[in-house]
Amino acid sequence: MIVRYLLAALVAGLFSGVLMTAAQEARVVPLILHAEEFEGGDEAAPAAEGTTPGTGTEGAAQTQDHSSLGAVILDIASALSPVSVAYAHEGEDHEEGGIMFGMSRFSGTLLANLVTGAGFGLLLAGFSLVSGHPITVANGALWGAAGWLAVHMLPAIGLPPELPGFPAADLGDRQVWWIATVILSAAGLYLLFLKQNIVAKVIGIVLIAAPQVYGAPQPGDISSNVPAVLGAEFAVAALATTLFFWIVLGLSLGFANEKIAKAA
């Protein structure tokens, strides 16, 4: 039975990853391409749509390396990235249009989202099984919203999603803070909503607030060629896209779980 639940979680994650790719193509990708035009400042002409200037590789990578974005696909943080790493290395030693292993930008995004979706689906199902609180269609959206809060929204308070060209603090420092925030937020939400003891709820609130009180690492220089309004629009679009992903994941996992329960 456990194997069937995990297989259902895998399928739900893949399904959610496909839908997230479509949502990103509609809302997130156009903003990234627009921001790439500002990279390089006066040193280089704006990049053509769909390409990144050589001086912008580092800036583009910053879009993926924390909070709602992640570093590289082989990095632990990027494995949990809500926005695909397919945009991170355009302009390196690849053929034109190649991002990852010679794949196109869209193909790399889809692959990364499938891996991310499957991983989050398994994590959500595993947490449900261990905690003894089943995911159903009735509460699937709530489970998804909790996952979004822990992985995206709460970390984004300190490290919001960033466009290529935006300044950022040291990558290692940001990853450590982001991972710690996700773990503490997940534990805090569990105590706050799934435990009845008032002491546990207070501890949950403390765990959620702790990384925010400590503070996320910030860059020394916040100047950027990218307009602030574009960065704000991207942050909203990225968080909205990941919320859509998590809601779909929770509902599809709940639907699959109920089908398995009826068949048992």
TIDRENBA-44658 format. One record per atom (N, C-alpha, C): y, x, z; residue in one letter. Coordinates in pm, whole numbers, plus 50000, padded with zeros to 5 digits. Each point is the difference from the previous one (the first is absolute). Layout:
<nodes>
YXZA
...
</nodes>
This chain:
<nodes>
498795008250000M
501214991850000M
501265008650000M
499975011050079I
501175008750006I
500285006249863I
498935003649931V
500165005949866V
500674990149906V
499634987350011R
500614989849913R
501484998350031R
500355000650127Y
501414999050038Y
500805011949945Y
499425011950009L
500705011849951L
500124999949848L
498984995049932L
500094998649855L
501074989849962L
500074989250078A
501054990149975A
501385006150021A
500135008450102A
501285006850025A
500355009349885A
499005006749946L
500235009149888L
500514992349877L
499354988849971V
500414991949885V
501404994350022V
500274995250121A
501324994650030A
501085010749985A
499695012250042G
500955010949988G
500285003749855G
498955000449919L
500195003049858L
500824989249931L
499714987550032F
500754988849944F
501475000850039F
500265003050126S
501385001150047S
500715011849936S
499275011049977G
500595011649935G
500454997149858G
499204992249928V
500374996349863V
501284991650000V
500074990250091L
501194991550005L
501235007950045L
499805009650090M
501135008150044M
500545008549886M
499105004849914T
500455007949885T
500904991749910T
499614987649977A
500844991249918A
501354997550066A
500014998150131A
501264997850071A
500895012449996A
499395011750013Q
500785012449993Q
500605002049861Q
499234997149899E
500525001649864E
501204990949976E
500014988650064A
501094990449980A
501235003250084A
499805005150124R
501125001550093R
500325014350039R
498975008550017V
500235013350055V
500235010549891V
499165000049897V
500075010249896V
501365000449931V
500594988749961P
501325000749935P
501055007250086P
499944998350132L
500965006550088L
499745015150006L
498735004049999I
499685014250000I
500495006549872I
499754993649887L
500455005449872L
501525001149995L
500684990250056H
501465000350004H
500495011550087H
499365001950114A
500425010750091A
499775013749938A
498965001549919E
499725012949937E
501125004349907E
500774990649952E
501125003349911E
501105007550073E
500054998750133F
501045006550079F
499585013850049F
498755003749981E
499515012750051E
500605011549920E
500275010950069G
500515011949934G
501515001150005G
500694988750026G
501465000450012G
500655005249874G
500925009950015D
500715005749888D
499235011049932D
498845003750056E
499265011249945E
499144996049883E
499714987549985A
499124995849891A
500404986049959A
499704996749876A
500294986749950A
499044990250061A
500364987250010P
499094990050055P
498714999649923P
498914997350071A
498694999849937A
499854987549915A
499205001249896A
499684988349920A
499104990950081A
500014987449968E
499214990350076E
498535003749994E
499375000550117G
498585003050009G
499725014650020G
501075008850006T
499795014250023T
500825004350118T
499655011950055T
500715005450112T
500475013949965T
501275003750019P
500475013449970P
499315010050089P
499955012449954G
499305010350074G
500545001950140G
501334998050016T
500575001750133T
499724988350091T
499384989549948G
499814988050080G
498634998250055G
499105009849978T
498634998350047T
499944998550150T
500765008450070E
499974999150146E
500554986750046E
501084995649938G
500584987250041G
499074988649975G
499285000349884A
499074989249970A
498855000150098A
499595011950040A
498895000750095A
500394993950133A
501305001250035Q
500444994550126Q
499834985050005Q
499964993549883T
499844985549997T
498664995950057T
499035009250000Q
498654996150037Q
499525005650133Q
500835008450069D
499385008050105D
500144994850140D
500474987850024H
500044995150137H
500194985150003H
499914994550118S
500254986050029S
499364991449896S
500834994349908S
499434991849899S
499695007749877S
499905014150006L
499795006749872L
498945011049999L
499745008850087G
498925009649994G
500315012349918G
499235010950012A
500315012849935A
499255002249872A
498715002350002V
499185002249883V
498694993150025V
499234997249891I
498804991850016I
498935006550086I
500015013450008L
498995006750081L
500445001750144L
501254996350030D
500525001150135D
499604987850082D
499795001950127I
499594988950086I
501044988950000I
501265003750010A
501044989750003A
500084992349870A
499815007049886S
500114993149873S
498824990849977S
498875002950066A
498874990949987A
500334986350057A
500974999750090L
500444987450060L
501294995049938L
500435006349890S
501304996849941S
500044986249939S
501004992150036P
500144986949944P
500584999949860P
500715010349963V
500505001349864V
499315011849937V
499484998149881S
499125009749938S
500615013849987S
499145010250009V
500425013749980V
500105003349852V
499804990749913A
500025002849857A
501365004549951A
501034998250081Y
501335004049958Y
500405013650057Y
499095006450071A
500415011450080A
500155012949921A
499285001949894H
499985013149937H
500284999849852H
500714990449954E
500424999949861E
500875012149974E
499795007149891G
500825011349968G
499375013150038G
498825000050063E
499305012350028E
499175003849879E
499005008250017D
499265005249887D
498984990149949D
500514988849947H
499164989949941H
500504997349859H
499194993949922E
500464995649871E
501014988850019E
500834997649900E
501024989750011E
499344986650030E
500514993550103G
499474987050038G
498855001050097G
499475012250026G
498895001550092G
500495001750142G
499324994050093I
500385001150140I
498875006550079I
498854993949999M
498875004250080M
498815001549908M
499465012349991F
498825002649919F
500204995249856F
501235001549949G
500284996149863G
500184985249980G
500024992150107M
500154985649988M
501464996349979M
500224988349945S
501354995049986S
500534995950137S
501294997750006R
500624995850123R
499374987150054R
499794990349913F
499414987450043F
498575002050047F
499205007849927S
498605002150037S
499885007150134S
500865009850022G
499985006950129G
500374990850114G
501004991449974T
500394990350102T
498864990450032T
499374994949896L
498894990550020L
498875006450079L
499635012349964L
498915006950070L
500355002150147L
501225004750026A
500415002350139A
500024987050079A
500464989249938N
500044987150071N
498614994450025N
499075002449909L
498624995750022L
499395007450119L
500235013050006V
499485008050111V
500654995650132V
501334998449996T
500724995750119T
499554986150045T
499884990749904G
499584986450034G
498624999650061G
499065007649940A
498645000450054A
499995005850141A
500785010750021G
500055006150133G
500574990750105G
501104993349967F
500604990850096F
499114987950024F
499304995449897G
499094988850018G
498895003450097G
499435011949985L
498935004450091L
500545001950142L
501195005650013L
500595001950133L
500254986650068L
500544990649926L
500304986950058L
498724992950042L
498985000549915A
498724993650033A
499345006950119A
500055013350001G
499405007450111G
500694997150132G
501334999249999F
500744996750122F
499664986050047F
499834990849905S
499644986250036S
498634999550066S
499055007349945L
498655000150055L
499975006350139L
500705011250016V
499995007150128V
500704991950109V
501104993549963S
500774992350099S
499384986450032S
499084995449913G
499374987250023G
500854988149961G
501005002149916H
500874989149953H
499834998849849H
499234990249953P
499724998949856P
501244996249919P
500025004749878I
501084996549907I
499564988149917I
500814989549999T
499714987949924T
501184996849908T
499824989849919V
501114995849914V
501174995250084V
499704993550113A
501054994650086A
500865010950063A
499385011350038N
500785010550064N
500145012549914N
499534999549876G
500035011849914G
501415005249975G
500944990849979A
501385004249976A
500575007050123A
499624995550119L
500485006350123L
499435014150015L
498725001649967W
499405013250003W
500715009349901W
500264994749882G
500705008049900G
501405003850045G
500714990550060A
501355002850049A
499985010650109A
498984999750086A
499885010150106A
499755013749940A
499155000749897G
499765012749932G
501275005449937G
500784991149938W
501265004049937W
500985005350105W
500094993250113L
500895004550107L
499635014050047L
498715002350023A
499555012850056A
500165011549901A
499674997549874V
499955010849902V
501325002049926V
500774989349984H
501195000949916H
501314996750072H
500124988150054M
501294995650050M
500475007950121M
499155001750100L
500425007250120L
500285014849971L
499155007049924P
500375013849962P
501275000649916P
500254989749919A
501185000049913A
501304998850078A
499944996150126I
501214999750081I
500595014050014I
499115009950014G
500455013850011G
499995007449869G
499014997149916L
499855006749871L
499854989549890L
501094994649953P
499914989749896P
499525005849868P
499474991849911P
499595004849868P
501175006649929P
499745011349934E
501075007649937E
499765001649851E
501064999449925L
499965002449857L
500025014949970L
499585004049879P
500155014049960P
501465004250009P
500225012050053G
501365005150011G
500644997650135G
499364991850085F
500564997650132F
499645011750092F
500915004150088P
499705010950094P
498974995650102P
499255009650050A
498964996850100A
499775012150089A
499504997550118A
499675010750094A
498725007049957A
499575009850078D
498795007549968D
498804990749985D
499225002349895L
498864991349969L
499004999450114L
499665011450057G
499035000250109G
500464991950120G
501275001550035D
500544992550113D
499954984949973D
500344996049879R
499984985849967R
498594994350003R
499035007649951Q
498624995250000Q
499484998350142Q
500295009850087V
499554999050139V
500604987750066V
501314998049981W
500664988450061W
499454987049943W
499794999549869W
499514987849936W
498604996450049W
499105009850002I
498634997450043I
499974995650146I
500785006850085A
500064996250142A
500564985850014A
501014996649920T
500594986750008T
499014989249957T
499245002649895V
499014990349954V
498944997650108V
499515010750060I
498954998750103I
500534992550122I
501175004050048L
500574993550118L
500374985449971L
500514997449879S
500374986349965S
498764991049991S
498935005149939A
498774992249989A
499444996950139A
499975010250086A
499504997850137A
500904990350075A
501315001249982G
500924991150069G
499884985649954G
499854997949870L
499844986449948L
498694993750050L
498965008250009Y
498714995150051Y
500164995150144Y
500635008150084L
500184996250140L
500944988150013L
501014999549915L
501014989550012L
499474986349958L
499194999749895F
499594987049944F
498544996150027F
499155009750028L
498594996850017L
499535001250145L
500875003850090K
499675000950142K
500844990050079K
499394993450094Q
500684989850078Q
500685005650125Q
499545011650045N
500555006050122N
501465003949979N
500874996250091I
501425002949987I
500275015050003I
499215007250079V
500185014550006V
499695006249864V
498944995349936A
499655005149868A
501104997149900A
500624988550008K
501084996649908K
501215009050021K
500305003150125V
501135008950029V
499705014049945V
498775004650020I
499615013149946I
500125000049848I
499604988949939G
500104998949855G
501445001449952G
500924993550067I
501425001149963I
500495014350016I
499565006650107V
500415013950023V
499475009149889V
498734997949959L
499435008249893L
500744998049868L
500384987649971I
500724997349876I
501385006450002I
500664999550116A
501365005350010A
500065015250012A
498935006350048A
500045014250032A
500425008849881A
499384998949883P
500435008849890P
501424997249952P
500464987650014Q
501364996849959Q
501015006150097Q
499674999750129V
500875006250100V
500035015149981V
498835005949971Y
499935014449978Y
500835003949878Y
499914992149896G
500805002349880G
499245007449891G
500224995849876A
499385006449885A
500805012349958A
499335010149943P
500735011749950P
500934996249886P
501215005250002Q
501004996749900Q
500545012749934Q
500444999049873P
500545011849931P
501365003950056P
500335012849988G
501305004550046G
501124995749909G
499704999249870D
500994996049901D
499544987149934D
500804989650006I
499594987049945I
500694996949868I
500675009949942S
500654997749872S
498974998749888S
500264991249904S
499074997749890S
500754994749879S
499495003249880N
500574994849877N
499614985549976N
498934995550068V
499514986549981V
500874990350080V
500514989349939P
500844990450072P
499264993950118P
500724998350110A
499394994550122A
499484985849977A
500724992249918V
499574986349976V
498664999749927V
499765009949914L
498725000849930L
498885003550098L
500305008950094G
499025003450102G
499654988350089G
501014992250035A
499754988150083A
499164989849924A
500324998149873E
499244990649919E
498545004449986E
499805013149987F
498635005249990F
499244997950130F
500645002550113A
499334998350130A
499544985650017A
500874990649965V
499644985850011V
498854996749906V
500075004949877A
498954997049902A
498675006150042A
500035012350052A
498775006550042A
499364992750118A
500814996150097L
499464992950115L
499504986149963L
500714993449910A
499554986849954A
498685000949924A
499865010549919T
498775002049924T
498825002450092T
500205008250102T
498915002850093T
499664987850086T
501014991950033L
499724987550073L
499144990849915L
500324998949872F
499204992149908F
498565005149996F
499845013149994F
498675006049998F
499204996350125F
500625001350118W
499284997550124W
499664985250018W
500904991249959I
499714985750011I
498834996349910I
500015005149877V
498884997549908V
498715005850056V
500075012050058L
498815006350056L
499444991650114L
500854995550092G
499524992050113G
499394986949956G
500654993149906L
499494987149953L
498705001649922L
499935009949911S
498795001849921S
498845004650087S
500285008150101L
498955004250092L
499524988250084L
500924991650044G
499614988050075G
499174990649916G
500374998249874F
499234991549909F
498585005449980F
499915013249979A
498695006149981A
499144998950125A
500605001950116N
499264999150126N
499444985950021N
500794989849968E
499534986450016E
498874996849904E
500065005249880K
498914997949903K
498725006650049K
500115011850057I
498825006950052I
499424992550119I
500874995050088A
499534992650117A
499274987349961A
500474993249895K
499344988049956K
498655003049934K
499925011449932A
498765003749932A
498945005250095A
500445004350120A
499045005950095A
499094989350060A
</nodes>
